[in-house]
Amino acid sequence: MARVAVTTTPDRYRRYAARLEGLGLIPAMLPCIEIIVGAEEILATAREEASRVDWVVVTSARAVEVLWPHGGMPLTPVAAVGPHTAAAVREAGGRVEMEGAGGASQMTNELGALVYGRSVFFPHASGADPRTASALRDAGAEVTTEEVYGVTPIPPGSEPVDAAMFASPSAVSGWFLTRDLRGLLVGAVGPTTASAIARKGVRSDVIPQQPSFDRLARLMAENLTERSAV
């Protein structure tokens, strides 16, 4: 069976590993990022902001988990970048009014007139793509942002694998601190991560049409099966 590197943080590994095992793959825990949660005063300010605006825009489940780890998210309408992020919002007690399917750029385009003249809050990680906030402002929204957590690339272990899955540009950076992707099947959860891989001179073999770990895992399994049959 093929061995697949799971490059996210250890706290998410078990859920992802179970999905890969169910598809007949062997997961390998090779974290490439470390999460640094913002100071409590920053998080408190962000929670207050989320409760007073017209819209909250979230482009990662992690931002929701950092701000509302025990639930209690306000019922402010939320635009979530994809199914995984939308699920995190609902689990935290939030109200998803828009669920994207093609990345942050497509989501902000679809929001369009919905945010014109409205106040929008965008909690995000360090190094988040500034184009998200810019696109919202271009759509006529009054946008406030807050960096609620940091992401630090770290080098992965040296365990041999047949494939690697990436869910963020930071994980890509971490991988390339000590390893490369030669000879591996490479999967990216969405276009933003695929672009980060491309900047390293590598083409992603698998990119689901809708950013989702489950879809990525299934496509990886299908491609690895085809490779083994050749």
C-alpha angles and dihedrals in degrees: 000000000000120000115225125197114230103203102184127096121298093247090066096040099090094057093046093043092054090054093050093047089052088057093052097259131125112235120215119200105227106153114199099181139053122206121222112193117218123251115280093248089057092048092048091052090049093051091051091049091050090055096053105043130085095237139016117206118200126183098179136040087222092069090056093046092050094050100038107023091155099036125253097127110164120250093248108138110266131207107204122195096226147342096286093052091044090053090053090052092052092045088054090052095258130142117243111206096166129027115192125213106188110046135278096301094055092044094054090048091052092049089061112130092013091077099035107127091359131118114248130189120204115189111189150158127269110277094024116164105273090209091079094064091039092053091051091051090048087055089059100260126142099234131197122180136194131191101224100172141013129229119209120190113231130185116261126230123268098247110139116247139176096217142015130212122204128194100177142026088242091061089052090053091049093051093052092054089083109357144045134211102239112144094005131118103242124209128188122191093219147345096283092056091042089055090053090052091048090055086061089057095255129119118223111236095199128037118159116225088234116040105248134134092220092053091046092050092050093049091047090053092049093049094046090050090052091049093052090050093057 
